[in-house]
Amino acid sequence: MLIPYQDLDADTLHNLIEHFVLREGTDYGEQEVSLAEKTVQVFTLLKRGSIVILYSELSESVTLIRKEQLSQQQQ
């Protein structure tokens, strides 16, 4: 089930995004990006609809997933 990010409390949303960013791993690009910057980037992707919040009733868990990954899983 998809959960609109607007339905979440601001602190809950922030914690969810932060957890997602930390789970994604370390960047080895040319420039280091801070946790705060990554969090803003993910929030921007949520607002654009590129990333969605997915609640799994089976595992009773919430995660962020890229929209194209969700489409692939549903096929």
Sequence and secondary structure as in RCSB ss.txt:
>XXXX:A:sequence
MLIPYQDLDADTLHNLIEHFVLREGTDYGEQEVSLAEKTVQVFTLLKRGSIVILYSELSESVTLIRKEQLSQQQQ
>XXXX:A:secstr
 EE GGGS HHHHHHHHHHHHHHH    SSS   HHHHHHHHHHHHHHTSEEEEEETTTTEEEEEEHHHHHHHH 
